[in-house]
Amino acid sequence: MSRTFPFFIKLALLLHIGTLYAQTFTNPVLPGGYPDPSICKVGDDFYMANSSFEYFPGIPIHKSKDLVNWTLIGHGLQREAQCTGAVNLVDVQSNGGIYAPTLRYHDGTFYVITTAIYFDAKTKKHSGNNFIITATNPAGPWSDPVVVQGAPGIDPDLFFDEDGRLWYTGQQKPKDPEFIDQKEIWMQELNRETFQLMGARYHLWRGACDGVWTEGPHIYKNDGRYYLMIAEGGTSFNHAVMVAASDKLTGPYVSNARNPIFTSRQLSYENWVHSTGHGDLVKLDDGRWYMFLLGVRGDLKRKSNMGRETFVVPVSWERDMHPRKGKILWPVVAPKTGRVERVNPVIFDGGTPAKNRAFRDDFKHSTLNLAWNFVRVPLPNTYGLDENPGHLRLFTHKNTISRRKRAHFMGIKQTESDFVFTTKMRFNPSHDESTAGIAIVQKDENYVSFSVRKEADGMLVEVLHNKKKVQTIKAHKLNSYKGEIRFKLVSANDTYTFSYATKGKRYKVLTTTPADLVLFSGFTGAHIGLYATSNGQDNNDFSDYDWINYIPKPRK
């Protein structure tokens, strides 16, 4: 008995610890470059859409049962034909493209309304088309975009009122702005058949505090009143969520005296997450509410290579007395702490923490995994899955990663600051300057490539850094290259370590660099993936990738 008693005590403690662990989850719930979340509930399922900017496919759609574990099921923009007209993802500028979608469901149909931003390099003018796509299955296919004519501004919202009427809520510059960057929220009815504006236009609100970048509106109805929730203060440290209420959908709206209802303005710049804002609300069947919003983890120099990510916080409702309107029910966000918490109790009883977010692709399927992204609509013959079954073939192209160009790069989202990314590649080019390998890309002019390049006298393995111009970080001649190489990129302790192994050899470190080599402003996140170029030459070279393996390592 004395021998078995300690064992059972240890077992009970382990089970207790495991139970406690299973009862919590960590923010962000959707790590990586997934900003501007919009969420809707259909039956027992939840669906979420996010901004995708210049990336293709556009408008990622995730599904969840527990609001913690999210599965990518499709994209709103998944066909080239959707992205070559009023929605231009072919030669769109960096940070252009798809801004802040709103995802809603009504009478068997899913709706996405969002903005496509484009800068014309010839006229030096920005343009924005607000458009709607629909689907009966959120995984797709989604319809071709329908542009809402005469709708200025960005970040539109759709609201189906109880009488069946459909309303558009948008943002625009007021006719008489009091200061630079002041915006206002407006509303107008939409024809449910044509998705075009009709009737009177109503000017609702210029924001609660400073009115700077009043945007991201969402309309809700609760307790018999209409609520207009917006983002304000820009997307950096002053980002915030504001709310106003009205007895009528079209106003007038009364600002909550306690605005902002959520922000990280009051916290230190060194808080683990900052720039929180741009939220959307969801109500559960049991009456609880939650807000999904964006934030930036301050992992390195108050920035993050993941850009803006999706976080979740609880919401309660409390009544406050208004001098003219009486008692009004207002949302109180993160009521216990007033901020985004890293570790949280699971939302549903019996829920589990987020699943392992490691990603491996051995390219054994006939279609590309949904996790892969391209910077803009990919060129024809960028890749193939049939030429060498069980491998992805990436063809070289004369384009390199550069401003507004479509290069042969395909990547997955970086989801943690620390990670290990490995791949095995076969590459036997016939032409000098043909290059293939991997890359971590923040922007057209901010990336690092780790690749093999053919020279007249042999093969070279090199790390290049592009920050407005390409610089060689480290290069080494491969004396025993036999057409096969493995790449390993390790991010840890705020450094990148680049290692390689030729056929039959162990990994050898080529170089180590600071991880902030490609650190960006935080507007969008980095992508890690595969890259091939012929550096301005026209040829038929290609590389075959056997597998890729990405293992993120969350920081505590």
C-alpha positions as CSV (number, residue, x, y, z in Angstrom):
1,M,0.0,0.0,0.0
2,S,2.8,2.4,0.9
3,R,4.3,2.0,-2.5
4,T,1.1,2.6,-4.5
5,F,-0.2,5.5,-2.4
6,P,2.3,8.1,-3.7
7,F,1.6,7.0,-7.3
8,F,-2.1,7.7,-7.0
9,I,-1.4,11.0,-5.4
10,K,0.9,11.9,-8.3
11,L,-1.7,10.7,-10.8
12,A,-4.5,12.8,-9.1
13,L,-2.3,15.9,-9.2
14,L,-1.5,15.4,-12.8
15,L,-5.1,14.9,-13.7
16,H,-6.0,18.0,-11.7
17,I,-3.4,20.1,-13.4
18,G,-4.5,18.7,-16.8
19,T,-8.1,19.7,-16.0
20,L,-7.1,23.2,-15.0
21,Y,-5.1,23.6,-18.2
22,A,-8.1,22.3,-20.3
23,Q,-10.3,25.0,-18.7
24,T,-8.3,27.9,-20.1
25,F,-7.2,29.2,-23.5
26,T,-4.8,31.9,-24.6
27,N,-5.2,35.0,-26.7
28,P,-5.0,35.6,-29.6
29,V,-7.5,33.1,-30.8
30,L,-6.6,33.7,-34.4
31,P,-2.8,34.4,-34.5
32,G,-1.1,35.7,-37.5
33,G,-2.1,38.6,-39.8
34,Y,-5.9,38.4,-39.2
35,P,-7.1,41.9,-38.4
36,D,-10.5,43.5,-38.4
37,P,-12.5,40.4,-37.3
38,S,-16.2,40.2,-38.1
39,I,-18.3,37.4,-36.7
40,C,-21.7,35.9,-37.1
41,K,-23.5,32.9,-35.5
42,V,-25.6,30.4,-37.4
43,G,-27.1,27.7,-35.3
44,D,-24.4,26.2,-33.2
45,D,-21.6,27.4,-35.5
46,F,-19.6,30.6,-35.6
47,Y,-18.0,32.1,-38.7
48,M,-15.4,34.9,-39.0
49,A,-14.0,37.0,-41.8
50,N,-10.9,39.1,-41.7
51,S,-9.1,41.7,-43.8
52,S,-6.6,40.3,-46.4
53,F,-5.2,43.4,-48.1
54,E,-3.1,42.6,-51.2
55,Y,-3.1,38.9,-50.6
56,F,-4.8,36.2,-52.6
57,P,-7.0,34.3,-52.0
58,G,-8.8,37.2,-50.2
59,I,-11.2,37.4,-47.3
60,P,-10.4,34.3,-45.2
61,I,-13.4,32.6,-43.7
62,H,-13.0,30.6,-40.5
63,K,-15.4,28.4,-38.6
64,S,-15.6,27.5,-34.9
65,K,-17.8,25.6,-32.5
66,D,-16.2,27.0,-29.3
67,L,-15.0,30.5,-30.3
68,V,-11.4,29.4,-29.4
69,N,-10.5,26.8,-32.1
70,W,-11.0,28.2,-35.6
71,T,-10.7,26.3,-38.9
72,L,-10.0,28.0,-42.2
73,I,-12.8,26.8,-44.5
74,G,-12.5,29.0,-47.5
75,H,-12.1,32.5,-48.9
76,G,-14.6,35.1,-50.2
77,L,-12.3,36.0,-53.1
78,Q,-11.0,32.7,-54.4
79,R,-11.2,33.1,-58.2
80,E,-9.1,35.3,-60.4
81,A,-12.1,36.6,-62.2
82,Q,-13.3,38.2,-58.9
83,C,-10.1,40.2,-58.5
84,T,-9.4,41.7,-61.9
85,G,-12.0,44.4,-62.2
86,A,-13.4,46.8,-59.7
87,V,-11.6,44.6,-57.1
88,N,-8.0,44.7,-58.3
89,L,-5.6,42.3,-56.7
90,V,-3.4,42.0,-59.7
91,D,-1.1,45.0,-59.4
92,V,-2.5,46.4,-56.2
93,Q,0.0,48.3,-53.9
94,S,1.2,47.1,-50.6
95,N,-1.4,47.7,-47.8
96,G,-4.0,48.1,-50.5
97,G,-6.7,45.6,-51.4
98,I,-9.3,44.3,-49.0
99,Y,-10.1,46.3,-45.9
100,A,-12.3,45.3,-42.9
101,P,-15.1,43.0,-44.2
102,T,-18.4,42.6,-42.4
103,L,-19.8,39.1,-42.3
104,R,-23.5,38.6,-41.8
105,Y,-26.1,35.8,-42.3
106,H,-29.8,36.2,-43.2
107,D,-32.5,33.8,-44.4
108,G,-30.1,31.1,-45.7
109,T,-27.5,33.4,-47.2
110,F,-24.1,34.7,-46.0
111,Y,-23.1,38.2,-46.9
112,V,-19.8,39.9,-46.9
113,I,-19.5,43.6,-47.5
114,T,-16.0,45.2,-47.7
115,T,-13.7,47.7,-49.3
116,A,-11.2,47.3,-52.1
117,I,-8.5,50.1,-52.0
118,Y,-6.4,50.8,-55.0
119,F,-3.7,53.4,-55.7
120,D,-3.3,54.4,-59.3
121,A,0.5,55.1,-59.9
122,K,-0.2,57.2,-63.0
123,T,-2.8,59.5,-61.6
124,K,-1.4,59.4,-58.0
125,K,-5.0,58.9,-56.7
126,H,-6.5,56.4,-54.3
127,S,-9.8,54.8,-55.1
128,G,-12.1,52.6,-53.0
129,N,-14.9,50.4,-54.1
130,N,-17.3,49.1,-51.5
131,F,-18.8,45.8,-52.7
132,I,-20.9,42.8,-51.6
133,I,-20.5,39.1,-52.2
134,T,-22.9,36.3,-51.2
135,A,-22.9,32.5,-50.7
136,T,-25.2,29.9,-49.4
137,N,-22.2,27.9,-48.1
138,P,-19.6,30.0,-46.2
139,A,-16.8,27.7,-47.6
140,G,-17.8,29.0,-51.1
141,P,-18.2,29.4,-53.9
142,W,-18.9,33.1,-53.3
143,S,-20.5,35.3,-55.9
144,D,-18.8,37.9,-58.1
145,P,-18.5,41.3,-56.4
146,V,-21.3,43.8,-56.7
147,V,-20.1,47.3,-56.2
148,V,-22.3,49.6,-54.2
149,Q,-22.4,52.7,-56.3
150,G,-22.2,56.1,-54.6
151,A,-20.9,54.7,-51.4
152,P,-17.8,56.7,-50.1
153,G,-15.4,55.7,-47.4
154,I,-14.2,52.4,-46.0
155,D,-15.3,49.6,-43.6
156,P,-19.0,49.3,-44.5
157,D,-21.5,47.3,-42.4
158,L,-24.8,45.5,-43.3
159,F,-27.7,45.4,-40.9
160,F,-31.0,43.5,-41.5
161,D,-33.7,45.1,-39.4
162,E,-36.6,43.2,-38.0
163,D,-38.9,44.5,-40.8
164,G,-36.7,42.8,-43.4
165,R,-35.1,46.0,-44.7
166,L,-31.4,46.0,-45.4
167,W,-29.2,49.0,-44.3
168,Y,-25.7,50.1,-45.3
169,T,-23.6,51.9,-42.7
170,G,-20.4,53.5,-43.9
171,Q,-17.8,56.1,-43.2
172,Q,-16.9,59.3,-45.0
173,K,-15.2,62.7,-44.6
174,P,-17.7,65.2,-43.4
175,K,-18.4,68.4,-45.4
176,D,-17.2,70.6,-42.6
177,P,-14.5,68.7,-40.8
178,E,-13.2,70.4,-37.7
179,F,-9.7,69.0,-38.0
180,I,-7.5,66.7,-40.2
181,D,-8.6,63.1,-40.4
182,Q,-12.0,63.6,-38.9
183,K,-14.6,61.2,-40.3
184,E,-18.3,60.6,-39.8
185,I,-20.6,57.6,-39.9
186,W,-23.6,57.6,-42.3
187,M,-26.4,55.2,-43.2
188,Q,-28.7,54.5,-46.1
189,E,-31.1,51.7,-47.1
190,L,-30.0,49.1,-49.6
191,N,-32.1,47.5,-52.3
192,R,-32.0,43.8,-51.3
193,E,-32.1,42.7,-55.0
194,T,-29.6,45.0,-56.6
195,F,-27.5,46.0,-53.5
196,Q,-27.7,49.6,-54.5
197,L,-28.5,52.6,-52.2
198,M,-31.9,54.1,-52.1
199,G,-33.9,56.6,-50.1
200,A,-32.5,59.2,-47.8
201,R,-29.0,59.3,-46.4
202,Y,-28.6,59.8,-42.6
203,H,-25.6,61.2,-40.9
204,L,-25.3,59.4,-37.6
205,W,-22.1,60.2,-35.6
206,R,-18.7,61.7,-35.8
207,G,-17.3,59.7,-32.9
208,A,-17.0,60.1,-29.2
209,C,-13.7,61.6,-28.3
210,D,-11.5,63.1,-31.0
211,G,-13.3,61.9,-34.1
212,V,-10.0,60.8,-35.7
213,W,-10.5,58.0,-38.1
214,T,-14.0,57.2,-37.1
215,E,-14.5,53.9,-39.0
216,G,-15.4,50.2,-38.7
217,P,-19.1,50.7,-37.9
218,H,-21.4,47.9,-36.8
219,I,-25.1,48.1,-35.9
220,Y,-26.8,45.9,-33.3
221,K,-30.2,45.8,-31.6
222,N,-30.5,44.9,-28.0
223,D,-33.0,45.8,-25.2
224,G,-35.3,47.5,-27.8
225,R,-32.5,50.0,-28.8
226,Y,-30.1,50.3,-31.7
227,Y,-26.4,50.4,-31.0
228,L,-23.7,51.9,-33.3
229,M,-20.3,50.6,-32.4
230,I,-17.2,52.0,-34.2
231,A,-13.4,52.1,-34.2
232,E,-11.7,55.4,-33.5
233,G,-8.2,56.9,-33.1
234,G,-6.4,55.1,-35.9
235,T,-4.9,51.6,-35.9
236,S,-1.9,52.3,-33.6
237,F,-1.6,52.9,-29.8
238,N,-4.7,55.2,-29.7
239,H,-7.0,52.7,-31.3
240,A,-10.3,52.3,-29.4
241,V,-13.9,51.1,-29.5
242,M,-16.7,53.6,-29.1
243,V,-20.5,53.1,-28.8
244,A,-23.7,55.2,-29.2
245,A,-27.4,54.3,-28.8
246,S,-30.6,55.3,-30.4
247,D,-34.3,54.6,-30.1
248,K,-34.5,54.7,-33.9
249,L,-32.2,53.0,-36.4
250,T,-31.5,56.2,-38.3
251,G,-30.8,58.2,-35.2
252,P,-30.2,60.5,-33.4
253,Y,-27.5,58.5,-31.6
254,V,-26.4,59.3,-28.0
255,S,-22.8,58.7,-27.2
256,N,-22.0,56.6,-24.2
257,A,-20.5,58.9,-21.5
258,R,-18.0,56.2,-20.6
259,N,-16.5,56.0,-24.1
260,P,-14.2,54.5,-25.1
261,I,-15.7,51.2,-24.0
262,F,-12.4,49.5,-24.9
263,T,-8.9,50.5,-25.6
264,S,-5.3,50.0,-24.5
265,R,-4.6,53.8,-24.5
266,Q,-4.5,53.8,-20.7
267,L,-1.9,51.0,-20.6
268,S,1.9,51.2,-20.9
269,Y,3.4,50.9,-24.3
270,E,5.1,47.9,-23.0
271,N,1.9,46.0,-22.3
272,W,1.9,42.5,-23.9
273,V,-0.8,43.6,-26.4
274,H,-1.6,47.1,-27.6
275,S,-3.5,49.0,-30.4
276,T,-6.7,47.1,-29.5
277,G,-9.8,48.1,-31.3
278,H,-12.1,47.5,-34.3
279,G,-14.4,45.0,-32.6
280,D,-17.5,43.0,-33.5
281,L,-20.0,41.5,-31.1
282,V,-21.6,38.1,-30.9
283,K,-24.4,36.9,-28.6
284,L,-24.5,33.3,-27.4
285,D,-27.7,31.3,-26.9
286,D,-27.3,31.5,-23.1
287,G,-27.4,35.4,-23.3
288,R,-23.6,36.0,-22.9
289,W,-21.9,38.4,-25.2
290,Y,-18.3,38.5,-26.5
291,M,-16.3,40.9,-28.6
292,F,-13.7,39.9,-31.2
293,L,-11.2,42.6,-31.9
294,L,-7.7,43.3,-33.2
295,G,-4.6,43.9,-31.3
296,V,-0.8,43.9,-31.8
297,R,1.5,41.9,-29.6
298,G,4.6,43.9,-28.5
299,D,7.0,41.0,-28.8
300,L,9.9,43.1,-30.2
301,K,10.4,46.8,-30.1
302,R,6.6,47.2,-29.3
303,K,5.9,45.5,-32.6
304,S,5.2,42.1,-34.0
305,N,6.0,40.2,-37.1
306,M,2.4,38.8,-36.9
307,G,0.9,42.3,-37.4
308,R,-2.6,42.7,-36.1
309,E,-4.3,39.6,-34.8
310,T,-7.7,38.5,-33.5
311,F,-8.4,38.5,-29.8
312,V,-11.6,37.8,-27.8
313,V,-12.9,39.5,-24.6
314,P,-16.2,39.0,-22.6
315,V,-18.9,41.7,-22.6
316,S,-21.6,42.4,-20.1
317,W,-24.4,45.0,-20.2
318,E,-25.1,47.6,-17.5
319,R,-27.6,50.4,-17.2
320,D,-26.6,54.0,-16.8
321,M,-28.8,57.0,-16.3
322,H,-28.9,59.6,-19.2
323,P,-30.2,63.1,-18.4
324,R,-32.6,63.0,-21.3
325,K,-33.0,59.4,-22.3
326,G,-33.4,57.8,-18.9
327,K,-31.7,54.5,-18.2
328,I,-29.8,53.1,-21.1
329,L,-28.2,49.6,-21.3
330,W,-24.6,49.8,-22.4
331,P,-22.0,47.2,-23.3
332,V,-19.1,46.8,-20.8
333,V,-16.1,45.2,-22.4
334,A,-13.8,42.9,-20.3
335,P,-15.8,44.0,-17.2
336,K,-13.4,42.4,-14.6
337,T,-10.1,43.8,-15.9
338,G,-10.8,46.3,-18.7
339,R,-8.1,44.8,-21.0
340,V,-7.3,41.8,-23.1
341,E,-6.0,38.9,-20.9
342,R,-3.5,36.4,-22.2
343,V,-5.0,33.4,-20.4
344,N,-8.8,33.1,-20.1
345,P,-11.4,30.5,-18.9
346,V,-12.8,28.6,-21.8
347,I,-16.1,30.0,-23.2
348,F,-18.1,26.8,-23.2
349,D,-18.2,24.1,-20.5
350,G,-16.0,21.2,-21.5
351,G,-14.2,23.4,-24.0
352,T,-10.5,22.8,-24.8
353,P,-7.6,25.1,-25.3
354,A,-6.5,26.0,-28.8
355,K,-5.2,23.0,-30.7
356,N,-1.6,22.7,-31.8
357,R,-1.1,25.3,-34.6
358,A,1.8,23.5,-36.2
359,F,1.5,23.2,-40.0
360,R,2.9,20.5,-42.2
361,D,2.2,20.0,-45.9
362,D,3.6,17.0,-47.8
363,F,1.7,18.0,-51.1
364,K,0.0,14.7,-51.5
365,H,-3.4,16.2,-52.4
366,S,-4.6,17.3,-55.8
367,T,-5.4,20.8,-54.6
368,L,-3.4,23.4,-52.6
369,N,-4.0,23.6,-48.9
370,L,-6.1,26.7,-48.0
371,A,-3.4,28.0,-45.7
372,W,-1.2,29.1,-48.6
373,N,-1.3,32.7,-49.7
374,F,0.1,34.7,-52.6
375,V,1.1,38.3,-52.8
376,R,-1.6,39.4,-55.3
377,V,-3.3,37.0,-57.8
378,P,-0.6,34.5,-58.8
379,L,0.8,34.5,-62.3
380,P,-0.1,31.5,-64.6
381,N,2.2,28.5,-64.1
382,T,3.4,29.7,-60.7
383,Y,3.2,26.2,-59.2
384,G,2.0,22.7,-60.0
385,L,1.0,19.6,-58.0
386,D,0.8,17.1,-60.8
387,E,4.2,17.2,-62.5
388,N,5.9,15.3,-59.7
389,P,3.2,13.6,-57.5
390,G,3.8,14.1,-53.8
391,H,5.8,17.3,-54.4
392,L,5.0,21.0,-55.1
393,R,6.7,22.3,-58.2
394,L,7.5,26.0,-58.1
395,F,8.6,27.4,-61.4
396,T,11.1,30.2,-61.8
397,H,10.0,33.6,-63.2
398,K,11.9,36.7,-64.2
399,N,10.1,38.7,-61.5
400,T,11.7,39.1,-58.1
401,I,9.7,40.1,-55.0
402,S,9.4,43.8,-55.7
403,R,6.9,46.7,-55.6
404,R,3.5,45.8,-57.1
405,K,5.0,42.8,-58.9
406,R,3.7,39.2,-58.9
407,A,6.6,37.0,-58.0
408,H,6.7,33.3,-57.6
409,F,6.4,33.4,-53.8
410,M,3.8,31.5,-51.8
411,G,3.6,31.5,-48.0
412,I,1.7,30.7,-44.9
413,K,1.1,33.2,-42.1
414,Q,3.7,33.6,-39.3
415,T,1.7,32.9,-36.1
416,E,4.3,33.3,-33.4
417,S,7.6,35.3,-33.0
418,D,9.4,32.0,-32.3
419,F,9.2,29.2,-34.7
420,V,11.0,26.5,-36.7
421,F,10.4,26.3,-40.5
422,T,12.0,23.5,-42.5
423,T,11.6,22.2,-46.0
424,K,13.3,19.8,-48.4
425,M,13.9,20.9,-52.0
426,R,15.2,19.4,-55.2
427,F,16.6,22.0,-57.6
428,N,18.7,21.3,-60.7
429,P,18.6,24.5,-62.8
430,S,19.9,24.7,-66.3
431,H,20.4,28.4,-66.4
432,D,22.7,30.8,-64.5
433,E,20.9,33.1,-62.0
434,S,18.0,30.7,-61.4
435,T,17.3,30.8,-57.7
436,A,15.0,28.8,-55.4
437,G,14.5,28.3,-51.7
438,I,12.5,29.9,-48.9
439,A,11.6,33.5,-47.8
440,I,10.0,35.4,-45.0
441,V,8.1,38.3,-46.4
442,Q,6.6,41.4,-44.7
443,K,6.3,43.6,-47.8
444,D,7.5,44.0,-51.3
445,E,10.5,45.9,-50.1
446,N,11.0,44.2,-46.8
447,Y,11.9,40.5,-46.9
448,V,14.6,38.0,-46.4
449,S,15.3,35.1,-48.8
450,F,17.3,31.9,-48.1
451,S,18.0,30.1,-51.3
452,V,20.3,28.3,-53.7
453,R,21.4,30.2,-56.8
454,K,23.2,28.8,-59.9
455,E,26.4,30.5,-61.0
456,A,28.6,29.8,-64.0
457,D,31.0,27.8,-61.8
458,G,28.6,26.1,-59.5
459,M,25.9,26.6,-56.8
460,L,25.7,29.2,-54.1
461,V,23.6,29.2,-50.9
462,E,22.8,32.7,-49.7
463,V,20.7,34.8,-47.4
464,L,19.6,38.1,-49.0
465,H,17.8,41.0,-47.2
466,N,15.7,43.5,-49.1
467,K,15.0,46.7,-47.3
468,K,14.4,49.0,-50.3
469,K,17.5,47.4,-51.9
470,V,18.8,43.9,-51.9
471,Q,21.9,43.2,-49.8
472,T,23.7,39.9,-49.3
473,I,23.9,38.9,-45.6
474,K,25.9,35.7,-46.2
475,A,26.8,33.5,-49.1
476,H,28.7,30.2,-49.4
477,K,29.8,28.0,-52.3
478,L,28.3,24.5,-52.3
479,N,31.1,22.2,-53.3
480,S,29.2,18.9,-53.0
481,Y,25.7,19.9,-54.1
482,K,23.8,16.9,-55.6
483,G,20.5,18.6,-56.5
484,E,18.9,18.3,-53.0
485,I,18.9,20.6,-50.0
486,R,17.1,21.1,-46.8
487,F,16.5,24.6,-45.4
488,K,15.9,25.4,-41.7
489,L,14.9,28.8,-40.4
490,V,14.8,29.1,-36.6
491,S,13.4,32.2,-34.9
492,A,14.3,32.3,-31.1
493,N,15.7,34.8,-28.6
494,D,14.9,37.6,-31.1
495,T,17.3,36.2,-33.7
496,Y,17.0,34.2,-37.0
497,T,19.3,31.3,-37.5
498,F,19.6,30.1,-41.1
499,S,20.8,26.5,-41.6
500,Y,21.0,24.2,-44.5
501,A,21.9,20.5,-45.2
502,T,22.9,19.1,-48.6
503,K,22.0,15.5,-49.5
504,G,23.4,13.1,-46.9
505,K,24.8,15.8,-44.6
506,R,23.8,17.4,-41.3
507,Y,22.5,20.9,-40.9
508,K,25.1,23.6,-41.0
509,V,24.5,27.2,-39.8
510,L,25.1,29.7,-42.6
511,T,24.3,32.8,-40.6
512,T,22.4,34.3,-37.7
513,T,20.7,37.7,-37.8
514,P,18.5,39.9,-35.6
515,A,14.8,38.9,-36.0
516,D,13.8,42.6,-36.5
517,L,15.5,42.3,-39.9
518,V,12.0,42.2,-41.4
519,L,10.1,43.8,-38.6
520,F,7.3,46.0,-40.0
521,S,4.9,48.6,-38.6
522,G,2.4,46.0,-37.5
523,F,-0.3,46.8,-40.1
524,T,0.0,43.3,-41.7
525,G,1.7,40.2,-40.7
526,A,4.7,38.3,-42.2
527,H,4.4,35.2,-44.5
528,I,6.9,32.4,-44.5
529,G,7.1,30.2,-47.6
530,L,8.6,29.1,-50.9
531,Y,10.3,31.4,-53.5
532,A,11.8,30.9,-57.0
533,T,13.0,33.4,-59.5
534,S,15.2,33.6,-62.6
535,N,16.3,37.1,-61.7
536,G,15.2,38.8,-64.9
537,Q,15.8,35.8,-67.3
538,D,13.3,33.8,-69.2
539,N,13.7,30.1,-68.7
540,N,11.9,26.9,-67.7
541,D,13.7,26.0,-64.5
542,F,11.8,24.8,-61.5
543,S,12.2,23.5,-57.9
544,D,10.4,20.6,-56.3
545,Y,9.5,20.7,-52.6
546,D,8.9,17.4,-50.9
547,W,7.4,18.9,-47.7
548,I,7.3,21.9,-45.5
549,N,7.0,21.9,-41.7
550,Y,6.2,25.0,-39.5
551,I,6.3,24.6,-35.7
552,P,5.3,27.8,-33.9
553,K,6.5,28.2,-30.3
554,P,4.3,30.5,-28.2
555,R,6.0,32.8,-25.7
556,K,4.8,32.8,-22.1
